[in-house]
Amino acid sequence: MNLFTKDNLVERLAKVNHFKGLPLTAISDIVFAGQLNRYKAGSILFHEGDPCAGLFVIFKGHVHLYKLGIQGQESIITSIKPVIMFNEVPVLDGEPNTVSAIAVQECITWCISRDRFHALMKKYPELGTGLLMTMARRNRLLFNRYEDLLSRPVIARLAKVIIYLSDDGINSINRYHYDNQKFAALAATVPEAISRSIKILKEEGILEVTRGKIEVLSLDQLYEKAMIEPLGFRHYKQN
């Protein structure tokens, strides 16, 4: 059964925060203006510095948005899961892509070109207003990340990443998907620092670490290591 019929796409796109409140006729126009794409795990959706790739919405899978440092080190800016919009900055200003995007899992995305999206914004001004609200939320996340780098040591940043990836300690983390290099990219550090931090968290009985997975044994202690309040972090994740 095809889960991505026109009617189904309209229904799915209506769940994206940016498009909520628009009439279904408008969302139908938007659906027709874009296209669906499938990407295998490991595929690059677009590269940082290339011309604007368009506005994306992920319907299935998992995408990492990342930047490369001067020495080629990868720093993951954020993880994108359904149903979230991304790459809105170059769509607004017409400049090159600000980040690269890679499919962590097999993905299905919907994409609309900058020109077509701007044409729709003239027809439906609410699209522009919604995009500004999305940009404001993303800007707050970047400020929070900058604050992390200034005020939290590596072990606190790692603890925060583990809380997020484990969904508040509910799920185990697959080490084949998240090795030390991937953790380093998420926590903006180097793999050696991640290795030392994981060892400490394991020795203190906060984590159980095996070759294949990481499990949270003490969520309260992990929050203490992350230097955050549980309710505050849940608010941070929602935004």
One Martini backbone bead per residue (centre of mass of N, CA, C, O) as a GRO file, in nm:
protein
  239
    1MET     BB    1   0.096   0.037   0.023
    2ASN     BB    2   0.057   0.377  -0.039
    3LEU     BB    3   0.160   0.638   0.192
    4PHE     BB    4   0.214   0.871  -0.064
    5THR     BB    5  -0.027   1.024  -0.127
    6LYS     BB    6  -0.172   1.316  -0.171
    7ASP     BB    7  -0.357   1.309   0.079
    8ASN     BB    8  -0.134   1.214   0.274
    9LEU     BB    9   0.056   1.458   0.234
   10VAL     BB   10  -0.135   1.672   0.334
   11GLU     BB   11  -0.163   1.553   0.617
   12ARG     BB   12   0.141   1.560   0.692
   13LEU     BB   13   0.200   1.865   0.636
   14ALA     BB   14  -0.014   1.968   0.849
   15LYS     BB   15   0.189   1.878   1.100
   16VAL     BB   16   0.363   2.100   1.041
   17ASN     BB   17   0.416   2.382   1.205
   18HIS     BB   18   0.439   2.577   0.956
   19PHE     BB   19   0.139   2.466   0.828
   20LYS     BB   20  -0.033   2.540   1.045
   21GLY     BB   21  -0.355   2.686   0.954
   22LEU     BB   22  -0.377   2.600   0.679
   23PRO     BB   23  -0.542   2.535   0.422
   24LEU     BB   24  -0.585   2.256   0.228
   25THR     BB   25  -0.552   2.402  -0.044
   26ALA     BB   26  -0.268   2.510   0.016
   27ILE     BB   27  -0.128   2.239   0.078
   28SER     BB   28  -0.186   2.119  -0.198
   29ASP     BB   29  -0.015   2.322  -0.356
   30ILE     BB   30   0.250   2.253  -0.212
   31VAL     BB   31   0.272   1.956  -0.286
   32PHE     BB   32   0.278   2.004  -0.603
   33ALA     BB   33   0.549   2.189  -0.588
   34GLY     BB   34   0.679   1.930  -0.504
   35GLN     BB   35   0.895   1.645  -0.396
   36LEU     BB   36   0.978   1.315  -0.375
   37ASN     BB   37   1.241   1.145  -0.178
   38ARG     BB   38   1.493   0.892  -0.178
   39TYR     BB   39   1.729   0.767   0.077
   40LYS     BB   40   2.001   0.622   0.157
   41ALA     BB   41   2.207   0.522   0.373
   42GLY     BB   42   2.462   0.779   0.351
   43SER     BB   43   2.334   0.995   0.203
   44ILE     BB   44   2.349   1.300   0.028
   45LEU     BB   45   2.144   1.572   0.005
   46PHE     BB   46   2.354   1.810   0.087
   47HIS     BB   47   2.589   2.079   0.058
   48GLU     BB   48   2.791   2.285   0.185
   49GLY     BB   49   2.796   2.576  -0.035
   50ASP     BB   50   2.579   2.513  -0.207
   51PRO     BB   51   2.324   2.567  -0.367
   52CYS     BB   52   2.012   2.587  -0.304
   53ALA     BB   53   1.811   2.291  -0.231
   54GLY     BB   54   1.581   2.371  -0.048
   55LEU     BB   55   1.288   2.265   0.103
   56PHE     BB   56   1.248   2.042   0.380
   57VAL     BB   57   1.073   1.726   0.456
   58ILE     BB   58   1.046   1.472   0.694
   59PHE     BB   59   0.883   1.137   0.692
   60LYS     BB   60   1.144   0.941   0.690
   61GLY     BB   61   1.377   0.883   0.930
   62HIS     BB   62   1.727   1.022   0.940
   63VAL     BB   63   1.894   1.342   0.993
   64HIS     BB   64   2.203   1.512   0.951
   65LEU     BB   65   2.332   1.823   1.050
   66TYR     BB   66   2.644   1.960   0.918
   67LYS     BB   67   2.982   2.066   0.988
   68LEU     BB   68   3.299   2.177   0.878
   69GLY     BB   69   3.602   2.217   0.972
   70ILE     BB   70   3.915   2.319   0.902
   71GLN     BB   71   4.017   2.001   0.964
   72GLY     BB   72   3.741   1.821   0.892
   73GLN     BB   73   3.556   1.823   1.121
   74GLU     BB   74   3.261   1.696   1.256
   75SER     BB   75   2.952   1.888   1.322
   76ILE     BB   76   2.656   1.842   1.478
   77ILE     BB   77   2.379   2.041   1.489
   78THR     BB   78   2.140   1.830   1.405
   79SER     BB   79   1.846   1.629   1.437
   80ILE     BB   80   1.624   1.474   1.195
   81LYS     BB   81   1.276   1.411   1.229
   82PRO     BB   82   0.973   1.324   1.215
   83VAL     BB   83   0.802   1.619   1.128
   84ILE     BB   84   1.051   1.814   0.965
   85MET     BB   85   1.194   2.112   0.889
   86PHE     BB   86   1.457   2.214   0.642
   87ASN     BB   87   1.659   2.462   0.496
   88GLU     BB   88   1.547   2.774   0.532
   89VAL     BB   89   1.767   2.989   0.495
   90PRO     BB   90   1.832   2.976   0.180
   91VAL     BB   91   1.533   3.025   0.104
   92LEU     BB   92   1.534   3.321   0.207
   93ASP     BB   93   1.837   3.442   0.093
   94GLY     BB   94   1.982   3.267  -0.156
   95GLU     BB   95   2.201   3.121  -0.036
   96PRO     BB   96   2.391   2.892   0.054
   97ASN     BB   97   2.430   2.626   0.219
   98THR     BB   98   2.496   2.599   0.572
   99VAL     BB   99   2.476   2.284   0.538
  100SER     BB  100   2.484   1.944   0.576
  101ALA     BB  101   2.318   1.634   0.456
  102ILE     BB  102   2.250   1.313   0.617
  103ALA     BB  103   2.156   0.981   0.597
  104VAL     BB  104   2.121   0.761   0.858
  105GLN     BB  105   1.868   0.665   0.718
  106GLU     BB  106   1.627   0.579   0.548
  107CYS     BB  107   1.463   0.821   0.333
  108ILE     BB  108   1.180   1.054   0.328
  109THR     BB  109   1.125   1.338   0.121
  110TRP     BB  110   1.030   1.678   0.091
  111CYS     BB  111   1.064   1.917  -0.189
  112ILE     BB  112   1.127   2.273  -0.243
  113SER     BB  113   1.190   2.530  -0.418
  114ARG     BB  114   1.258   2.854  -0.386
  115ASP     BB  115   1.083   2.972  -0.614
  116ARG     BB  116   0.820   2.821  -0.539
  117PHE     BB  117   0.798   2.921  -0.247
  118HIS     BB  118   0.783   3.226  -0.314
  119ALA     BB  119   0.525   3.207  -0.481
  120LEU     BB  120   0.353   3.100  -0.240
  121MET     BB  121   0.397   3.344  -0.048
  122LYS     BB  122   0.232   3.542  -0.224
  123LYS     BB  123  -0.034   3.373  -0.195
  124TYR     BB  124   0.074   3.282   0.117
  125PRO     BB  125   0.176   3.477   0.373
  126GLU     BB  126   0.184   3.268   0.612
  127LEU     BB  127   0.451   3.133   0.532
  128GLY     BB  128   0.640   3.361   0.623
  129THR     BB  129   0.557   3.378   0.919
  130GLY     BB  130   0.620   3.080   0.989
  131LEU     BB  131   0.923   3.097   0.917
  132LEU     BB  132   1.002   3.298   1.137
  133MET     BB  133   0.928   3.116   1.377
  134THR     BB  134   1.123   2.891   1.307
  135MET     BB  135   1.380   3.064   1.317
  136ALA     BB  136   1.355   3.144   1.614
  137ARG     BB  137   1.380   2.858   1.732
  138ARG     BB  138   1.655   2.789   1.604
  139ASN     BB  139   1.810   3.023   1.734
  140ARG     BB  140   1.780   2.923   2.026
  141LEU     BB  141   1.932   2.658   1.987
  142LEU     BB  142   2.204   2.790   1.915
  143PHE     BB  143   2.238   2.940   2.183
  144ASN     BB  144   2.237   2.684   2.358
  145ARG     BB  145   2.489   2.559   2.228
  146TYR     BB  146   2.681   2.790   2.296
  147GLU     BB  147   2.644   2.765   2.601
  148ASP     BB  148   2.758   2.484   2.626
  149LEU     BB  149   3.050   2.555   2.530
  150LEU     BB  150   3.102   2.767   2.763
  151SER     BB  151   2.973   2.597   3.042
  152ARG     BB  152   3.023   2.294   2.945
  153PRO     BB  153   3.157   2.017   2.980
  154VAL     BB  154   3.194   1.732   2.813
  155ILE     BB  155   3.031   1.544   3.008
  156ALA     BB  156   2.773   1.723   2.995
  157ARG     BB  157   2.727   1.709   2.690
  158LEU     BB  158   2.707   1.403   2.675
  159ALA     BB  159   2.471   1.365   2.870
  160LYS     BB  160   2.272   1.526   2.698
  161VAL     BB  161   2.284   1.345   2.448
  162ILE     BB  162   2.192   1.081   2.588
  163ILE     BB  163   1.918   1.180   2.677
  164TYR     BB  164   1.814   1.231   2.393
  165LEU     BB  165   1.874   0.948   2.250
  166SER     BB  166   1.712   0.787   2.496
  167ASP     BB  167   1.459   0.924   2.585
  168ASP     BB  168   1.505   0.951   2.897
  169GLY     BB  169   1.624   0.639   2.927
  170ILE     BB  170   1.442   0.430   2.766
  171ASN     BB  171   1.661   0.388   2.549
  172SER     BB  172   1.891   0.248   2.371
  173ILE     BB  173   2.219   0.284   2.228
  174ASN     BB  174   2.359   0.244   1.923
  175ARG     BB  175   2.702   0.193   1.863
  176TYR     BB  176   2.691   0.167   1.545
  177HIS     BB  177   2.562   0.461   1.519
  178TYR     BB  178   2.721   0.559   1.805
  179ASP     BB  179   3.013   0.653   1.819
  180ASN     BB  180   3.266   0.851   1.925
  181GLN     BB  181   3.261   1.031   1.674
  182LYS     BB  182   2.959   1.102   1.686
  183PHE     BB  183   2.959   1.217   1.970
  184ALA     BB  184   3.165   1.440   1.909
  185ALA     BB  185   2.986   1.588   1.703
  186LEU     BB  186   2.750   1.644   1.909
  187ALA     BB  187   2.963   1.771   2.147
  188ALA     BB  188   3.203   1.932   2.039
  189THR     BB  189   3.461   1.723   2.002
  190VAL     BB  190   3.663   1.451   2.085
  191PRO     BB  191   3.693   1.111   2.106
  192GLU     BB  192   3.878   1.102   2.360
  193ALA     BB  193   3.681   1.258   2.547
  194ILE     BB  194   3.451   1.056   2.524
  195SER     BB  195   3.592   0.806   2.637
  196ARG     BB  196   3.643   0.926   2.919
  197SER     BB  197   3.345   0.992   2.989
  198ILE     BB  198   3.225   0.708   2.962
  199LYS     BB  199   3.402   0.579   3.178
  200ILE     BB  200   3.294   0.747   3.414
  201LEU     BB  201   2.988   0.675   3.384
  202LYS     BB  202   3.040   0.374   3.426
  203GLU     BB  203   3.194   0.374   3.705
  204GLU     BB  204   2.934   0.533   3.843
  205GLY     BB  205   2.663   0.377   3.735
  206ILE     BB  206   2.505   0.535   3.492
  207LEU     BB  207   2.621   0.328   3.284
  208GLU     BB  208   2.580   0.083   3.027
  209VAL     BB  209   2.860  -0.068   2.850
  210THR     BB  210   2.889  -0.190   2.526
  211ARG     BB  211   2.961  -0.269   2.208
  212GLY     BB  212   2.636  -0.223   2.117
  213LYS     BB  213   2.556  -0.047   2.389
  214ILE     BB  214   2.362   0.208   2.569
  215GLU     BB  215   2.260   0.241   2.915
  216VAL     BB  216   2.048   0.377   3.150
  217LEU     BB  217   2.063   0.362   3.511
  218SER     BB  218   2.080   0.689   3.596
  219LEU     BB  219   1.900   0.964   3.534
  220ASP     BB  220   1.955   1.162   3.764
  221GLN     BB  221   2.268   1.157   3.737
  222LEU     BB  222   2.272   1.248   3.441
  223TYR     BB  223   2.148   1.526   3.494
  224GLU     BB  224   2.372   1.623   3.678
  225LYS     BB  225   2.598   1.600   3.466
  226ALA     BB  226   2.439   1.802   3.263
  227MET     BB  227   2.332   2.055   3.423
  228ILE     BB  228   2.010   1.986   3.447
  229GLU     BB  229   1.670   2.009   3.426
  230PRO     BB  230   1.429   1.807   3.326
  231LEU     BB  231   1.209   2.018   3.241
  232GLY     BB  232   1.401   2.202   3.079
  233PHE     BB  233   1.480   1.984   2.865
  234ARG     BB  234   1.201   1.928   2.751
  235HIS     BB  235   1.165   2.214   2.645
  236TYR     BB  236   1.414   2.211   2.459
  237LYS     BB  237   1.317   1.974   2.274
  238GLN     BB  238   1.044   2.112   2.176
  239ASN     BB  239   1.224   2.365   2.040
   0.00000   0.00000   0.00000
